[in-house]
């Protein structure tokens, strides 16, 4: 029997959850919220996989699997001209009150509450 999936901590939901290519007709690629968060942390915020795993409260190999899945989906969407939709996944939204929370006082988390 497989292990139950552990929820990944996410700072806040994305402001935009769909991205449309101009003139594209390659279908829809769905990126989960936890895949979006790994892309945001590793590629935009320049976190290492180890720091990202600490932040999301999962193991580093789990972050690597999520990140690889997200990159494959983004590559497929870019090559085929597909719509990118961000939806679903196994995650818990951060409330900013946890001791181990890496975003409790950060500007991004405060803006998400508004």
C-alpha positions in Angstrom: 0.0 0.0 0.0 1.5 3.4 -1.0 2.2 6.1 1.6 -0.4 8.9 1.9 0.5 12.1 0.1 1.7 14.8 2.5 0.3 18.3 1.9 2.8 20.8 0.6 2.8 24.3 2.3 2.1 27.1 -0.2 2.5 30.8 0.7 -0.6 32.0 -1.3 -2.5 31.2 -4.4 -1.4 32.7 -7.7 -3.1 36.0 -8.8 -3.7 34.6 -12.3 -4.6 31.0 -12.7 -4.8 30.8 -16.5 -2.4 31.9 -19.2 -3.3 31.9 -22.9 -0.9 31.9 -25.8 -1.7 34.2 -28.7 -3.0 32.1 -31.5 -2.3 28.8 -29.8 -4.6 25.8 -30.0 -2.6 23.1 -28.2 -5.2 22.2 -25.6 -4.9 22.8 -21.8 -2.0 21.9 -19.5 -2.9 21.9 -15.9 -0.2 22.8 -13.4 -1.0 22.0 -9.8 -0.7 24.7 -7.1 2.2 22.9 -5.5 4.0 22.7 -8.9 3.4 26.4 -9.3 4.9 27.1 -5.9 8.1 25.1 -6.6 8.6 27.0 -9.9 8.0 30.3 -8.0 10.4 29.4 -5.2 13.2 27.8 -7.3 13.2 29.8 -10.5 11.8 33.2 -9.4 13.0 33.5 -5.8 16.2 31.5 -6.5 15.8 29.0 -3.7 17.8 25.9 -3.7 15.8 22.6 -3.7 16.8 22.1 -0.1 15.5 25.5 1.0 12.4 25.0 -1.1 11.8 21.6 0.6 12.2 23.2 4.0 9.8 26.0 3.1 7.1 23.6 1.7 7.7 21.2 4.5 8.4 18.1 2.3 11.6 16.2 1.5 14.1 17.4 -1.1 13.4 14.4 -3.4 9.7 15.3 -3.3 10.5 18.8 -4.3 12.7 17.5 -7.1 9.8 15.3 -8.4 7.3 18.2 -8.2 9.8 20.5 -9.9 10.5 18.1 -12.7 6.8 17.5 -13.3 6.2 21.2 -13.5 9.0 21.8 -15.9 7.7 19.0 -18.2 4.3 20.6 -18.2 5.6 24.1 -18.9 7.7 22.8 -21.8 4.8 21.0 -23.3 2.6 24.1 -23.1 5.3 26.3 -24.6 6.0 23.9 -27.5 2.4 23.1 -28.3 0.9 26.5 -27.6 -1.4 25.1 -24.9 -3.3 27.1 -22.3 -1.6 26.8 -18.8 -4.1 26.4 -16.0 -3.1 26.4 -12.3 -5.5 24.3 -10.3 -5.6 21.5 -7.7 -2.9 19.5 -6.0 -2.1 18.4 -2.5 -1.3 21.6 -0.6 -2.2 23.6 2.5 -2.3 27.4 2.4 0.1 29.0 4.9 -1.5 31.1 7.6 1.7 32.8 8.5 1.4 31.9 12.2 3.5 28.7 12.2 6.9 28.9 14.0 8.7 27.2 11.1 6.9 29.4 8.5 9.3 31.0 6.2 6.9 33.6 5.0 5.0 34.8 8.1 6.3 38.4 7.9 7.2 38.6 4.3 5.7 41.2 2.0 4.3 38.6 -0.4 2.3 36.9 2.4 1.0 40.2 3.8 -0.2 41.1 0.3 -2.0 37.8 -0.1 -4.3 38.6 2.8 -5.7 41.7 1.2 
